[in-house]
Every structure is written in structure tokens, then in C-alpha cells.
Amino acid sequence: MTSESRASSPVSLRASDLAERLAAGEPLQLVDVREDEELALARLPHPVLHLPLSRSQAWLESLPTLLDPDRPVVVLCHAGVRSWHFGCWLLQQQGLKQVWNLQGGIEAWSIEVDPSVPRY
């Protein structure tokens, strides 16, 4: 795999690895692309930037001020598919350098890390 192809898609990050990084105090930017209803059902017990994909027109222009390009971004959704696509977009269209996708999404977090986070 070339460095160019690596930069075009986010790095997969397991829920347990994310939990370790958060516990270690890494300066991660967590971005949740789920809808309001999904966020109300289940959320990480950490601060997240909520950018619902269906309302991208509302936040798109302010994205450069919402994300620090020098800090890693971890994108999450329910199962890891929407977040992977959004992560690709951040890398390819927004020029961010460090983008990770929570593999399996909030569902994996509930299974691997914190069963108190509801599954849906």
C-alpha cells in the first residue's frame, strides 16, 4: 500500500484502542456523524463534536473552525460505515492528515468497552 492510498481513507481504530487512547489523555477530536435521534439513544461518555450528515449544509462552512487540522480526528457513527465515508471525505477533500474511523461504531464501543451504552 502506498502512502498516497493510506492517506485517502481513514485508519480503522478498534473501540478498545480508542478507550485506551482516551484514558491516556490523547488530544483526540471525536466527531459523531449520526442523527440527533441516534445520539439521544446512545453516546460515548466523552465530549464529541456532533455533525449529523443530513444537516451538513448547516455546518459545512464552519468546518475549518470546528476541527483542528493538527489534532487527530476520530469519526464515529452507529456501525462504522457513514463515519468511514466521512473520514474519506475529510482526508480527500478537506486535507486533514490524521483521520481514524471507529471500527464497528458506537455498537462496537457498547460491546467491547462499555455495555452501559445502549445498543440499538
Summary of the structure (lengths in Angstrom):
residues: 120
radius of gyration: 13.6
end to end distance: 35.4
largest distance: 39.9
contacts: 353
relative contact order: 0.24
helix: 43%
strand: 14%
